Amino acid sequence: MKKAVVLLSGGIDSSTTLFFAKKKGYTCHCLIFDYGQRHRKEVDAAKKIAQITNSKSQILKIALPWKGSSLLDKRQSTVNSQQSTGIPSTYVPARNTIFLSYAISFAEATGSDNIFIGANAIDYSGYPDCRPMYFEIFNRLIKVGTKSGVEKKIIVIKTPLIDMTKAQIIKLGARLGVPYELTWSCYKGGKIPCMKCDSCRFRKKGFDEAKIEDPLFSFRGQRSEN
């Protein structure tokens, strides 16, 4: 039996990654992080996605009291100018490093030899911990810094979406049957997506380029009528 740990946030990329891993025959255990983000919508979405795939999941609540990100500090705006350069305010310091450290510990303790993360380096906000080089280095670190690595029972971080556009990811998810109407991308926790933050803009761009209607909106419309 192939076992995998999946980092699941409830958004498009991580949900597609979970469905991809299931399609490849992995028995998946999803780690969902409640790290003090502005809202719980993505946590609730992740729980639903895990349940739909019959995957075990658990929510890990961690505290980042030093904040350092507009996703952790409601006094800061999550909207970045489309003309701005550099790393946006929504970057959470070392977030993927923290999450992957938990995933590696879990994988080593449970005998899983694969960790899936829906990182993407094409249509993304420029976070440094989403680049291919970052994961290449992290995989080398696992080999030298864990008991499994020393004993040649290698745990591998897999990033199946890393070189895909958002449109390509959405097309893949559509083929895999990902219920995108249950996913949540917006950095704000309102009743409807703000359509101004980077995550909303990349989601819209992806569906537009894929020529697929975003089912989140029709689904919400149906819910509001009932």
N, C-alpha and C positions, 0 to 999 in steps of 0.2 A: 504494500500500500504506500503510495506517494503522499507524504504529508507536507503541508506548506502553511506558513504564517502569512497572513495578508493584512497589510495596514489599510484600514478602511475608514474613510472620512465621510462617506455619504455623497460625494460629488461624482461627476462624470468619470473622471480618470480612475479613481480607486474602485468604483463600482464595475467599470468595464474590465479592470484588471482582475477582480474577483471572478467574474464570469469567464474570463480567459483561462484562469488557473483551473477552474472547475471543468472547463471543456477539455483541458489537457490531462484530466484524470486525477487531479490532486484532491485530497481530502483537506479542506481548508479550516483553519482556525483564525478568526478575524480579531484583530486588536483595534479597539476604537478608543481614541484619546479625548478625554474631557480635560483640557489644559487651561481652562479659564477664558476660552474664547468668548466673543461678544454675545453669542446665543447658542442654544442647544439644538437648533433645527438640524444642523448637519449630524449631530450625534443621533438624534431620533431617526434621521434618514438612513444612517449607517445600520442601525439596529434592524430596520425593516428590510434592507437589502440583504443582510446576513440571514435573516429568517427565511426570505424567499428562496435562497439558495440552499437551505437546510445546512448552513454552516454554523458551527459553534462560534460564539463570540463572547467577548468580555470588554467592559468599559474600564479603562484605566484612568483614574482621576489623579492628576498631578498638578502641582502648583508652581507657577512661575511669577512669584511676587514682585520681581524686579521689572516685569513688563517689557518695555523696549519695542513695542509694536502696536500699531493702531488696531490690530485684531484683539489685543489684550487691554487696551485703554480706550474707553468710550469717549474720552475727551478729544481724541484725535480723529481726523477724518480718514475713512478708508478709500476715498476717491482720489486718484492720482491723475494729474494732467496727462493727456495722451501725448503731449509734446515733451514730457519730462524724461530725463535720462537717469541712469543709475538704479540702485536697488530701492524699490518703493517702501512706503511706511508700513505696508502689510507684512513685510518680512518679519518672521518671528525668530529671534536669535537662536541659531543652532537647533531649530525644531526637528529637522529630519535626523540629525545626529542623535538627539535625545530619543526620538521614536524608534530609530533603528537599534539603538542600544538595548531598549526594552525587548524588541523583537528578537534580537540575537540571543539574549538571555533566555527568553521563552523557548526559542527554537532549540537551543542547546539542552535545556532542561527536559524538553518533551520529545526529543529525537527527530525533530523536523530538520530537513536539510535544505529547504528552500524558503526564502522570504520574498514575497512579491510586494512591490510598491508601485503605485501608478504615476511615478514621476515623468514629466514631459519637458523637453528642452527646446521645443519649437514654438508653439503658441502658449507662452507662459510669461510670467511677470519678471523674469530675470533673476530669480532667487539662486544664489550660488550653490545651494545644496540640492539642486535639481539637475545639475549638469552631469554628463557621462563620466567625466574625470573624477568627480566626487565619488561615484559609486564604484569605479574601478579601484580607487584608493581604499575605500571602505572594505571591499572584498579582500584586498591584500591584508588589511588590518585583522580581519577575522582569522586568516590563516596563521598569523603569528601571535594573536592575542587571546585565543580561546583554547580550551582543552581539546575541543573537537578539531580545531585546526592543527594543533600539534600532533594529534593522533591520526591525522589525514582523513578525518570524517568531516569533510568540508561542508560548511553552511554557505550557501550562495545567495546573494541578493540579486533578484531578477527584476529588470525594468523593461517589460515588453513594449511599453508605449513611448519610450524615451525619444525616439526619432520620428514620431508620427505627428502630423498636424492634428488640430482639434477635430477637423472634419473627418480625417481618416479614423480617428478614435471613435467618433460617433457612428460612422458607417460600420466599423467593426462591432461596436456594441449593439447596433441594430440587428446585425446578423446573429449575434449571440443571444438576443432576446433580453437585453438589459432594460428594465423598467425605468426609463429616464424620467418618467412622470413622478417617481418617488424620490429622485435625487434632489439635492439642494446645492447651489453653487454660490449664491450671493453672500458677500461678507457681512451684510446686515441681516438682522433677524426679523424683518417685517413680514407682513402678510403676503406681500408679493415681492419679487426681486426688484432691486433698486434700478437696475439696468445702467448704472453709472460706474460701479467699481470694476476693476480689472477682470475679476472672475465672471461677472455678468457679461462684460463685453466679449471675452473670449468664448463664452458659451454661445452667445448669439452669433458670433462670427463662425463658429464651428457648424452650427445647425444651418446657417444660411449657405455656407459653402458646400455642405453635404446635401443641400436641397431637401432637407427633411424638416418637417414642422416639429418644433420643440413640444413634446407632449405634456410638459409641465403646465403650460398655460391652458390647454384644452381640458386637462385633467382637473385643474383648479376651478375652471369654469363649470364643469359638470358637478363638482363637489358643492360649489356655492349655490347651485340651482336646486339641490336636493334638500 
